[in-house]
Amino acid sequence: DNVCIVGDLNAVDYFSNVKNKKKRKILPRSFFNMTQELNLIDQWRRINLGEKEFTFYSNPHKSWSRLDLAWMNAELGNQLETIEIMPNVWADHNPLKII
């Protein structure tokens, strides 16, 4: 079965690029246990290895984070043509474009 988890997870993963590392909320170990059990991969990171882009800006903390994530199993992820962080139009998060 294919599994896809996409959304604002409101925390960063261990490998995420965070510009302000003073106080960061990290996804719980149980989340990473689940990703291992289901063989899920952070598909944006896989496709954009080494890139530094962010989906959320915290004005009070003056920090950028990538909180909006797309985790998929390899079979589903290998069907992706692209996954991009789009410009912010009206919200405090940038949307993901997944094709």
Buried (B, 14 or more C-beta within 10 A) or exposed (E): EEBEBBEEBEBBBEEBBBEEEEEEEEBEEEBBEBBEEBEBBBBBBBBBEEEEEBBBBEEEEEBBBBBBBBBBBEEBBEEBEEBBBEEEEEEEBBBBEBE
